[in-house]
Each structure stands twice: as C-alpha cells, then as structure tokens.
Amino acid sequence: MKFGITLPQLGEHATGQNLIRYTEKAEESGIDSLWVLERLLWPISPQSPYPATPDGSLPTDYQTVLDPLGTLSFVAANTKKILLGTSIIDMLFHNPVVLGRRFATLDVLSEGRAICGLGIGWSKDEYQVSNIPFTNRGKRADEFLQILEKIWTDDIVEFKGEYYNIPPSKIGPKPVQKPRIPIYMGGFSQNTISRIINYGADGMLPILFGPLAQLQSTLDNMKELAKKANKYPNSSKVILLTYPQISESKSSVGENQRLPMTGTIEEIGNDISKIKDMGIEHIVLGFFFSPIYSDTERIIEISKKLMSYAK
C-alpha cells in the first residue's frame, strides 16, 4: 500500500522554506506521494455552501492558497523519487490545452512522477470567475478528458466537440510516463464512476466521509460497472483521501459508531488495515485544518506510525 500526505499549501504556513523542510522529511521517511488541492476564491458572500462544514462556511486558510502545479513543480526540484499528485484540480476552470501542457511539463521536470487528480468543482463563484457556465459540467468534463488523452498521446492533436475545438496541431511536451500521466477523478457519485469507465481514466480519488461499509459499496459498484464495460480491473483503481482526527484516548462511542479515521493511532491504524483489505492500494493522509497542520515533525511521526499498519 502506498502512503501520501498533503503539503503545507494553505494559509500562513504555505512558504517555500516549509515546503522544502516538509518534502525532505517526507522523502526520507519513505512516504510515497505528496498532494495539493486547488481553490480559486474565498468569496465574501458565497453562492454555494462549502460541502465539508456543517454551516457551509469556508475555512479561513482558503484565503491564501499556493497554485497547485506551481507548488508541485517547486517540490519536484527539491525531491528525487516521491510522487506528486493533485487532489484535486477543477479541470473546467482551465483551458484543456494549457492544463495538459502544464501537467506534461511537471511530468517531464519530475522525470515521470505526476498524478493527475481532476474534478468538476462545486463553487458557483469559481465558475463565474472562470467564465464557465455552471450547467452542463459533466458534458464539458467528458470532452476535457478526451482532449487530455489526445494531448498526451497523439503526435498530431485534433478535436471537434460541442465545447472545445483544437485544429490539427503539434502539442508538446509529451509526458515521460507512458502511455500518459495517470488520471484519477475526484468524487464517488454514479456520474463520476461512469466518467472514469467511459473515458479511460485510471480510477477514482474520493474523500472518505462516511462508514467503511459505504466505501465498500462504492468500490463494489465501480468494479461491477467496469467489468460490464470489459475494462475490469483497469478502471477500478482508487486513491483514497482521508483526514485523520487523532486523539490521545479511545473513542467514547462503540466501535460500530466511531467514524473511520478518528480516534487513537491504533484505532486509525486498524481502519487503514481494513481499507487495505478492501483492495485500495494508495491512501493519502490530509492534515489541512488539523491542530498539527503547522507541526512538520509531528505529521511525519504520525504518518510513519500509521504506515506500519498497512505492511
């Protein structure tokens, strides 16, 4: 099982010095991957509630967010082997040719270490500032994935669609990874799973929000749909993003009521063992908004302890 951690990309701790110290320690500790997110705006009066808080408010750390691919390019220059992933970039906020070239550039400069995690976003404000209609997001995403495939694999790229058009062109560089950079789609809805299968993405990149039984049901559904499409198991890989909530004492509720990835190191470690048994081969530990977000030493120490449960 591969282990990843999120980078100090948000708020006052998002500095070059912190990134260098963090990535050096991560690579020395045997952590497999480093991850960034994307956030364009912190709207004063948001049109869409933030889905990860009870009241829909955005965390204040989102007021300062380093650019995801710029951050990974910086990290690539200060590391040698660790994988570099986005969890996630909202693809529709970008021109597909520009984004495709930026990912390919990262892959070239890192010598084949990029992982492309994509989503379609939820914020109407970010769609507005990107000058993209909030409607028909799924159809746009379908075309976007087809274009990335062409940009990264075809010698002469041409595309004629409803939303995007590319005249016959040479577009480089091509990624180091062959046939292309791996693509994972954020989310776990039926539409996301269908998009993964129908348009050749490598797998799903969901956030663990609920019970492990719910995650298992999603995995079973994805595998069944991939099998029916004769793409099993190539379209059923999962990179799971989690946000551990660590406490010194055991949960006061019963094991059946405890949310996964909450509790002591041992309890969370047991969750990781169960996740591995589900067939998930890559888990990411997110420490944004955690009480230890600014403590590099503590994050690395906890990550190393949790890694031991997946061996």
Secondary structure, DSSP 4 states (H G I P E B T S, - for coil): -EEEEE-S-BGGG--HHHHHHHHHHHHHTT--EEEE-------SS-SS--TTSTT-PPPGGGGSB--HHHHHHHHHTT-SS-EEEES-EEGGGS-HHHHHHHHHHHHHHTTS-EEEEEE----HHHHHHHT--STTHHHHHHHHHHHHHHHHH-SSEEEE-SS-EEEEE---PPPSSSS---EEEE--SHHHHHHHHHTT--EEE-B--S-HHHHHHHHHHHHHHHHHTT-TTTT-EEEEEE--EE-SS--SS-TTTSPTTEESHHHHHHHHHHHHHTT--EEEE--TT-TTTT-HHHHHHHHHHHHGGG-
